[in-house]
Amino acid sequence: LAGLAGLCRALGALLPPSGAARLPARLPTLSPNPSSWLAAARRGLAGSAPLGTTDPAWKCRVKYTVRPVGMKKTGGRDHTGRIRVRGIGGGHKRRYRMIDFQRLRYEEGAPPEPFTEKVINVRYDPCRSADIALVAGGNRKRWIIATENMQPGDIIKNSSHIGRMA
C-alpha cells in the first residue's frame, strides 16, 4: 500500500501545478474483508438500468409546448435502478401533455385583464384521470383541465380577479 501511495504522488508530480489537483496526503484503506470487495463490485450489476434523470427533453424544459413530451418507463424502479414498487410492468406507451394550471396570459409589461379563449378539442389524457381541453386565444394554444360540460366551440373567459357572485 505504501508503494501505491508513492506511485500516486509520482504521477501527481506530472500534473500541471494547481492547488485543486493535489492528492490527499493519506489514501483511504481497503476493508480487510474480501467479501465486501465483491459486494461493491456487484452493486453495478442491477437488473435494470437506472432511469435517465439527465434527459434534457424531460428534466429542464422551461418552454411550454402543446405537443406531447415523451416519457421514460420506470417499471417501478427509482433513479438507482432498484425496484421500489412491485408489480409495475411496461404498459401502453404514454406521452405527457403539459397542462397550464395557472391560466394566466403571459405578456410582459401589460396589466392583467380578462381575456377569452375558444375550446378547440376535448380529449382523454392517459396520464391523469381528468379529460383535458385544447384552448386557443390570441396567438397561442394550451392544454387545460376540462370541465364535465365543456365541448369544442365553447368560449371561456379567464380573469385574474374573482368578482362577487351574489
Steps between C-alpha positions, in 0.01 A plus 500: 500500500791733571636433152162591349496830688851581376399420143195727529719786627743445212216511248362807674830676434434464126177701529505877436560703816163595647366490853190302399691207345685393816456150630410445866792433732336181627320263266191314622564142602310200372299282731686183606186295422515383133125427491432875527713549186275258308185667627630838382575353157153345472317824578531614140333185368139597565219326317393821330684808385459820702245747375614776270483790742717722281275490194471867392164443332342402831693649790563866424235605254437869552292569191134398495397284207168359382669199342521184713834434670639147509512325838746235612368177647600444861373146548469576872870587530655812653798699374747239626333218307360323805142377505297727730146402396436138417263387227547792261571385148544669165144596416381699201727775374395841631608855427467787746300809407591817687199655672484874563370501857563872551256611226684831461585704195877539488553845352775708653423859584125469449258530793296187578165525328227246412534312172300237313606172347326248277494126572641316198503141621409297810678167536605223734841532664669168588721664765216628721146412597351823362428591139699785351395776262708675236413871508622781277495871560702779347804345335550191715352162590512311829360198680276553804298265720157460342175533690222242472289706259781646288459444124693611191392847393429628853634842596662533843589823675811520719573771752750554778225659713221299662195724521216479745246235400190628681 
